[in-house]
Amino acid sequence: MWRHTATEFNGFSQKIGYVLLRTIVLVVRGFTSKDLNNTAKSLTFSLTFAIVPILAMVIAIAKGFGVADMIENYLNTTFLGEAGMVPTIMEMVDRYLETAQGGVFLGIGLLILLWAVYSFFESVETAFNRIWNVPKPRSIVRKFTTYITIILFIPIVIVCSTGLEVFAGDTVTNSKFVQFFLCWVFFTWMYIAFPNTNVKFVNALIPGIIMGSLFKLLQMLSVYLIAMLSRTSIVYGAFASIPILMTWLQYTSLLILIGAEMAFAIQNNSEFEYESDLNSMSRRYKDFVMLYLLTTIIKRFEKDEAPLTAQELALRDHLPIRLVNQLLSRLVETEILREVINGEEDEHRYQPAMDTHIISVGMVIKRIDSQGTEEFLQAPSEQMLAFWEQYKQLKDTDQSLDEIFLDQLK
């Protein structure tokens, strides 16, 4: 399945089916290898403690804009409202805001509120970055600005959804569609905002619609279960909403993480082409592909043709984009190629970084061979140092490695 690229298929339906199959495989692989189930449990625990501070901040912002009642009315239409938890939660929110305003030291209550929200969002970002294989988190300043933007975004979306419901009419169908649409918008925006990497809109939209719909269906199922258990008073009786709430939070977290994994799989689908072959690729074949790409770029430069992107170079010969990116990066690092960024399209294109007449196979291989750190051993033997000096001169002379080895044995 991974030994083909999508460009090798002629029919549109074949390409879509092939990409869909690989995406499903990548999502399943990511679910198991990245242990999303346990990550969802961890987020559920964090959300349980952070839900009141988050709502407190949202309500505080909503009061500033005079739309706090809209937020409360919206909560009544959700799972929390059906479970009868909104009055209790709103009472806790009011107490939390009073505590934040009446801190022992000026502003300490507000700082505690901000820290509670910051800690939860940081754990969510860490989970998303792990899914996207992003090693470097945002700076503290960027984290705060991003998280505050998210908090500001929530009441704006709720107010807009209320306006849409009024515009769409009072019919049940229109109301349900607006609620689903709100979930699609929020999930899509979340998949773009949280990872510390550039996520394309289309790649976030597909899981946003799927997971947003599943989230809404999960909420409807939870409401039905609460109504059923409340009528029959079995097992938990009046406390039936508590375990269902915890289960709802866990599966909501799991849906969010699976959607993030899906966005990653869609955007990086081509990165896994020939994955097992690339991991065991011989040095000779890798050099061959690298020299072929370099030759293509030089010929286009000499013909005064427009430089190509890595994606365009990969499509020309059905090459895996992951390999092309690796080889082009190596040629740029050794200053054989240079990147040209198109200001309008923000695309990285490649062309020679030196006079093409002085570029030779030997020079390229020598630069690639010498790339990286050398001579870092602290106490090499004299024989090893002598062997190294002769080895460095190997490609500048006709002396073979066998002759050097034999000289060391004498």
Secondary structure, 3 states (H helix, E strand, C coil): CCCCCHHHCCCHHHHHHHHHHHHHHHHHHHHHHCCHHHHHHHHHHHHHHHHHHHHHHHHHHHHHHCCHHHHHHHHHCCHHHHCCCHHHHHHHHHHHHHHHHCCCCCCHHHHHHHHHHHHHHHHHHHHHHHHCCCCCCCCHHHHHHHHHHHHHHHHHHHHHHHHHHHHHCCCHHHHHHHHHHHHHHHHHHHHHHCCCCCCCHHHHHHHHHHHHHHHHHHHHHHHHHHHHHHHHCCCCHHHCHHHHHHHHHHHHHHHHHHHHHHHHHHHCHHHHCCHHHHHCCCHHHHHHHHHHHHHHHHHHHHCCCCCEEHHHHHHHCCCCHHHHHHHHHHHHHCCCEEEEEECCCCEEEEEECCCHHHCCHHHHHHHHHCCCCCCCCCCCCHHHHHHHHHHHCHHHCCCCHHHHHHHHHC
